[in-house]
Amino acid sequence: MYYSQKVMGLLGQLEKMSTEELNQVKGMVNEVKVHNAKQFIKVGSKVFVVQKTKKTLGVVTKVKVKNALVKMNSKLYNVPLAMLEAA
């Protein structure tokens, strides 16, 4: 996997952290992802639903507090905002 220079700069700090601190960082990262999604993702936005092995294109039909309804392949799915990327 390719890491940007910014991410590589953080790697040294992450390696020095305890498991508890790493879990806190993981939680903060998810909060930032949700915050960014709320800023840019609106009803009608084309988005990618990002899973471990694939990205699926969809259209947002409703934005809720922590989730969004996304239409993919003619079906509606309730997707956490942290799993969405703008297309």
Contacts in CASP RR format, 6 or more apart in sequence:
PFRMAT RR
TARGET T0000
AUTHOR 0000-0000-0000
METHOD contacts of the structure
MODEL  1
MYYSQKVMGLLGQLEKMSTEELNQVKGMVNEVKVHNAKQFIKVGSKVFVV
QKTKKTLGVVTKVKVKNALVKMNSKLYNVPLAMLEAA
3 11 0 8 1.000
14 22 0 8 1.000
14 25 0 8 1.000
17 25 0 8 1.000
30 82 0 8 1.000
33 81 0 8 1.000
33 82 0 8 1.000
34 66 0 8 1.000
34 80 0 8 1.000
34 81 0 8 1.000
34 82 0 8 1.000
37 68 0 8 1.000
37 81 0 8 1.000
37 82 0 8 1.000
37 84 0 8 1.000
38 63 0 8 1.000
38 81 0 8 1.000
40 86 0 8 1.000
41 47 0 8 1.000
41 60 0 8 1.000
41 63 0 8 1.000
41 68 0 8 1.000
41 81 0 8 1.000
41 84 0 8 1.000
41 86 0 8 1.000
42 60 0 8 1.000
42 63 0 8 1.000
43 60 0 8 1.000
43 61 0 8 1.000
43 62 0 8 1.000
43 63 0 8 1.000
44 59 0 8 1.000
44 60 0 8 1.000
44 61 0 8 1.000
45 59 0 8 1.000
45 60 0 8 1.000
45 86 0 8 1.000
45 87 0 8 1.000
46 57 0 8 1.000
46 58 0 8 1.000
46 59 0 8 1.000
46 86 0 8 1.000
46 87 0 8 1.000
47 57 0 8 1.000
47 58 0 8 1.000
47 59 0 8 1.000
47 60 0 8 1.000
47 68 0 8 1.000
47 70 0 8 1.000
47 84 0 8 1.000
47 85 0 8 1.000
47 86 0 8 1.000
47 87 0 8 1.000
48 55 0 8 1.000
48 56 0 8 1.000
48 57 0 8 1.000
48 58 0 8 1.000
48 84 0 8 1.000
48 85 0 8 1.000
48 86 0 8 1.000
48 87 0 8 1.000
49 55 0 8 1.000
49 56 0 8 1.000
49 58 0 8 1.000
49 70 0 8 1.000
49 72 0 8 1.000
49 77 0 8 1.000
49 79 0 8 1.000
49 83 0 8 1.000
49 84 0 8 1.000
50 83 0 8 1.000
50 84 0 8 1.000
50 85 0 8 1.000
51 83 0 8 1.000
55 85 0 8 1.000
56 72 0 8 1.000
56 73 0 8 1.000
57 72 0 8 1.000
57 87 0 8 1.000
58 70 0 8 1.000
58 71 0 8 1.000
58 72 0 8 1.000
58 87 0 8 1.000
59 70 0 8 1.000
59 71 0 8 1.000
60 68 0 8 1.000
60 69 0 8 1.000
60 70 0 8 1.000
60 84 0 8 1.000
61 68 0 8 1.000
61 69 0 8 1.000
61 70 0 8 1.000
61 71 0 8 1.000
61 76 0 8 1.000
62 68 0 8 1.000
62 69 0 8 1.000
63 81 0 8 1.000
66 80 0 8 1.000
66 81 0 8 1.000
67 78 0 8 1.000
67 79 0 8 1.000
67 80 0 8 1.000
67 81 0 8 1.000
68 78 0 8 1.000
68 79 0 8 1.000
68 81 0 8 1.000
68 84 0 8 1.000
69 76 0 8 1.000
69 77 0 8 1.000
69 78 0 8 1.000
69 79 0 8 1.000
70 76 0 8 1.000
70 77 0 8 1.000
70 79 0 8 1.000
70 84 0 8 1.000
71 77 0 8 1.000
END
